[in-house]
Amino acid sequence: MLFILIISFLTAFTLAYFAIPHVINIAREKNLCEEPSERSSHTISTPALGGIGIFSAAIFSIVLWTPFRDFGNLQ
């Protein structure tokens, strides 16, 4: 069980590591960035879609490595 947990984490980390630069590029191309204002702590525009790469990698890893056949009938 610990092996599946470690492999799941490594899969999610690797997918997020390679997906986030592409998501950032798409956010910049589509102008989906947060512009700095007097209320923000950023001094340059910040892409606003970073969570999509992390969330997608986590969901993919969960679906890939969860042993659903061990759950039986969950009705």
Wavefront OBJ file of the C-alpha trace (Angstrom):
o trace
v 0.000 0.000 0.000
v 2.836 2.401 0.798
v 4.393 1.582 -2.578
v 1.193 2.636 -4.390
v 1.099 5.859 -2.379
v 4.699 6.708 -3.279
v 4.189 5.859 -6.964
v 0.990 7.921 -7.008
v 2.786 10.931 -5.530
v 5.687 10.605 -7.970
v 3.282 10.328 -10.903
v 1.360 13.437 -9.838
v 4.560 15.380 -9.199
v 6.063 14.445 -12.568
v 2.894 15.290 -14.480
v 2.523 18.629 -12.702
v 6.204 19.428 -13.201
v 5.891 19.039 -16.970
v 2.336 20.422 -17.333
v 2.666 23.710 -15.438
v 5.082 25.401 -17.913
v 2.636 24.623 -20.735
v -0.291 25.937 -18.693
v 1.658 29.133 -17.945
v 2.386 29.618 -21.655
v -1.292 29.154 -22.520
v -2.293 31.624 -19.793
v 0.109 34.220 -21.187
v -1.054 33.651 -24.788
v -4.719 34.034 -23.800
v -3.922 36.965 -21.476
v -5.250 35.123 -18.417
v -2.911 36.831 -15.986
v -3.433 38.792 -12.807
v -2.133 42.301 -13.238
v -0.508 43.876 -10.162
v -2.506 46.526 -8.357
v -2.173 48.449 -5.120
v -3.798 45.545 -3.241
v -1.538 42.777 -4.580
v 1.939 41.822 -3.482
v 3.058 40.980 -7.038
v 5.132 43.425 -9.030
v 4.726 41.657 -12.402
v 1.738 39.955 -14.034
v 1.109 36.452 -12.696
v -0.527 33.627 -14.707
v -3.788 32.592 -13.071
v -4.115 28.958 -14.218
v -1.392 27.153 -12.248
v -3.896 25.217 -10.179
v -5.296 23.523 -13.267
v -2.014 21.699 -13.895
v -1.709 20.582 -10.283
v -5.361 19.513 -9.999
v -5.273 17.605 -13.302
v -2.092 15.771 -12.322
v -3.530 14.807 -8.931
v -6.824 13.537 -10.393
v -5.025 11.579 -13.127
v -2.706 9.981 -10.578
v -5.589 9.056 -8.265
v -7.584 7.471 -11.086
v -4.514 5.656 -12.422
v -3.273 4.160 -9.151
v -6.406 3.613 -7.033
v -7.239 -0.114 -6.881
v -10.974 0.270 -7.531
v -11.491 -3.492 -7.831
v -10.639 -3.839 -4.113
v -13.609 -1.672 -3.122
v -16.201 -4.203 -4.224
v -19.791 -3.136 -4.617
v -20.202 0.320 -3.039
v -23.957 0.621 -3.360
l 1 2 3 4 5 6 7 8 9 10 11 12 13 14 15 16 17 18 19 20 21 22 23 24 25 26 27 28 29 30 31 32 33 34 35 36 37 38 39 40 41 42 43 44 45 46 47 48 49 50 51 52 53 54 55 56 57 58 59 60 61 62 63 64 65 66 67 68 69 70 71 72 73 74 75
